[in-house]
Amino acid sequence: MSESGEKRVKQSFIVGSLTSSAGIFLSKAIGLFYVVPFTAIATENNMVFYTGAYNYYNILLQISSAGLPYAIAALIAKFASRNDYKSVLLVRKLSTLILGASGLVMMLAFILLSGPLSASLLGSGATAIDLHQMQVTFIILSLALFLVPILYSYRSFYQGLKDLKAYADSQVIEQLSRVAALLGLGAFVVYVLHWDRIFAIYMAVLSTSIGAGVAILYYRNYDKKHIYWIRKIARQQETESAPRSEIVKELFAFGIPYLVVSILGNSQTLINTHFFISLNTSFGMDYETAKLLYGIIQMQCDKLTSIPQVLGIGFSAGIVPYMTIALEKHDMAELQKNVRECLDTVFYFAIPICFCMFVLARPIYYLMYGAANLNYGESALRWSSFLALATTITPICSSMMMTLHFRKASIFYLFVGFVVKCISFYPLIRYTGYSGAITSSVLCSVTIIYLCLAKISNKYHVNYSLTFIRAMKMLLCCMCMNGAFVLMRLVGFNIVENNRLLALFQMAVYGIIGAGVYFYVSILMKLPQAIFHISSMREFVKRLIKGQLNQRRRSS
C-alpha cells in the first residue's frame, strides 16, 4: 500500500471499534425513543405483528446474506494488507452481485411462506383477522430482504478497509430515515386518513426498506469521493487480481460458516417466536396476555437491552480486520492484545449499563412505556439485564472464533448453546413462568461464551485472569453507584411516583450522578488507566476525539 493509502486506513483498534459502536449507539438510541410514540400510534396490542415479523425477517436476512458481510470484510482486509487492490475491487463487485441475487430469492421465498409462518407464530388460538394482518406484514417487509443485503455489501467493503466512520454514519442515516418514515407515515395513515391502526404496523415495516434505500444512496455518494485512491492504486498495480473462482470460493468458505453461526446465534429468538405464546397458553395463560408479554419481552425490553449490545456489534465489526491482519503477519502478541483489549473495553462500559437496567428496571420501564403493565415490564427487564450482558459478549466471541478460523468449533459451540436453550426452555417456563424464556437464553449465551473463550485461550494462550479481576472491580464500582441511587431515593427521587416529564429530569440526574460515581471510583481503582493505557479519563476523551477527527480528515 502507498504511504497515503496506509495513512487512510491506519486506526487504533479501540478507537476504531468505539467509533463504530458510537454510530451504532446513536442508531439504537433513535430506535429506542421512537418506541413510545410508535406504540401510541399502533397500540400495544398490535406490537406482536411488528416484533413477530422482524424475528423471522432477521433469520431470513442472515440466510439471504449467506454470512458474506464478515467474509467480505475479512477478504478486503487481507487483500488490502497485501497491497492487492485489484482483488479488493473484484471482491466488492462479486459480493454485490451475489448479495443482490440471494436477497431477491429470499424476498420471493418470504412472500410464499408468509401464510404458514403467520400460523406458526400466532398459534392455534389466532383469529382469521390476526392471521391475515400477520401475513400482510410479512409481505410488505419482504422488500427489505432484497435491499438490505445490497447495503451490507457497501458496509462490509469499508469495514474491511477500517473506514469505520462510514460504517457508523450509514447506521445512523439508515435509522434516522427509517424512524422518520415509520412515525411520519404511521401518524399520517392513522390520524389524517383515519385508517385502522394496523396500517401503522404496515408503514413501520415498509420504513425498513426506505431506510436501507437512503443508506445505499449515502454510500453511492460516498464512493464518488473516497474510492478513487483505491482505483488509482489498482491501475498502477502490476500483478493480476486473484481469480474470480478463487474469490467466490473463499467468500463462501468464510461466509457459509458465518451463516450457520448467525442462525444458531439467533436460536434464542427463534425458539421464543415459535413457542412462547403456545407454551404459555398451554400452562393456563390466556392468549391475549401471552401476546402482550411476548411484545413486552421482544419489543420493549429488547429495545432497552440493545443499548449495551451496540458494543458487541461495534467490536464484532471492528475486530475482524485487525485480527485478520495479525494472523496474516503471524503476530501472536498483537492478536492476544486485541482479544484482551476487546473484552476489557466492552466490560468497562457494558457492566454498568446492564447493572443500571437491573437496579432501576421499574423507573426505566415507567419512563419509557408508562404505568400500564408496569409489573410485567419491571420483571421482564430485570431478567433481560442479564441477557443484555451475555448477548453483548456472545457476538464478539463468535466473531473472534470465525476470524481465527475456528469455524467448525464455533458452529459446534453454538449448536451446544442451542441445545441448552431447547432443553431448558420448557422446564423454566413451566416452573418459573414467562421469565423462563429469558433465563434459558442467558444459559445459552453463557455456555457459548465459556466454550469460545476457552478455545481461544488454549490455541493462542490468551490469559483472562487480569480481565476477570478487572470485571470484579467494575462490579464493585457498580455497587458504589447503587449506593448513590439508594441515597437519591431516600431524599425523594422516586421516579415512578411522578409524571413522566418530571421522571425524565430525575432519571437524567440518576444517570449523571451514577456515571460520575462509577467513573470516579474506577479511576481510583486505575481501571481506565490500565484498559486504555492513559493517565486520566481526560486524556482518553481527547484521544477518542482526536481519533475521530483524524478519521474525518482522512475521509474528506
Salt bridges, closest charged atoms under 4 A:
GLU3 OE2 - LYS7 NZ 3.71
ASP130 OD2 - LYS291 NZ 3.72
ASP169 OD2 - LYS165 NZ 2.70
GLU174 OE1 - ARG155 NH2 2.57
ASP223 OD2 - ARG92 NH2 2.21
GLU250 OE2 - LYS78 NZ 2.27
GLU288 OE1 - LYS291 NZ 3.96
GLU328 OE1 - ARG82 NE 3.32
GLU341 OE2 - LYS337 NZ 3.97
GLU341 OE2 - HIS533 NE2 3.20
ASP344 OD2 - ARG470 NH1 2.65
GLU378 OE1 - ARG362 NH1 2.70
GLU378 OE2 - ARG382 NH2 3.24
GLU539 OE2 - ARG543 NH2 2.78
